[in-house]
């Protein structure tokens, strides 16, 4: 992708996204494209939910479940970057400015 072309809104993932269908931030179409997450300069594959503007991710806390049968999650704070994996080797990255 050339430097003079600005990424379109369809090329960057949403500010907040969850893999849980019960969550209001669930977006099936975005998840089908594949979303890559970098948290504290490390690529993560175990992210349940993220928010770029607030700077946090949620990851599952082992195999522990809550009383409704949902996995317990931990909220980790730090810089978050997200991109769509279907855009090739150098996709536009959504991160806090």
Beta strands, then each sheet from edge to edge (+ up, - down):
strand 1: 16-18
strand 2: 35-39
strand 3: 42-44
strand 4: 47-51
strand 5: 56-65
strand 6: 71-77
strand 7: 80-84
strand 8: 94-95
sheet 1: 1+ 4- 5+ 6-
sheet 2: 3+ 2- 7+ 8-
end
